[in-house]
Amino acid sequence: MRKTYRLHRTQWVSRPLAEVFAFFSNARNLESITPPWLRFEILPGVPDPLTRGAAIRYRLHWHGLPIHWTTQIARWEPPHEFEDLQVTGPYSLWRHVHQFAEEGVGTRLSDTVNYALPFGWIGQLAHALAVRRNIEQIFDFRQTRIREMFGSPAGERP
């Protein structure tokens, strides 16, 4: 039985829902909210804006190892939610739900990622030693960049 993990982050930004969702509807913007140490690159062929069924291909480097990754938009419910699922890549499961809700004079963004690693106990060890921390660092960077780009209270975190 594979072990699954979950990461959940939420933050409020001082921009309207339509503007925030439009930013996330363009997959190319993912490069601007991903840490430089991943050398993350979206490969050609991504529809803009995204729609249900759209495939997004990435190339990145994790600790020097080149990784090719493809996700597909499994659910598309503008302007409130979309979900991407890994089709090919480093995980045995990657399900990322993006949610957006109008809240006061801004927007509440929520990311929920359910993921699992291959290779049984070796994957669990890798998770404990590096993967969990790296995923948290990626989403910490993402929250900081989103705060810089859209404005939100400093240090807000659930």
Number of C-alpha atoms within 10 A of each C-alpha: 4 14 12 13 15 13 14 14 16 16 19 26 23 17 19 17 20 15 14 21 21 13 13 17 20 14 16 19 12 15 15 13 19 20 16 13 12 18 14 19 16 18 14 10 10 15 14 11 13 19 17 14 13 18 19 22 20 16 16 18 15 13 8 10 9 12 14 15 18 18 21 20 21 18 17 18 11 14 18 15 17 22 20 23 20 22 18 15 16 15 16 16 20 22 20 22 19 21 20 23 19 17 15 11 11 19 24 19 23 17 17 16 21 15 18 21 22 15 13 12 12 11 18 19 13 14 17 11 11 10 16 16 11 13 14 14 14 17 18 17 16 17 23 16 16 19 19 12 13 16 15 19 11 9 10 13 11 8
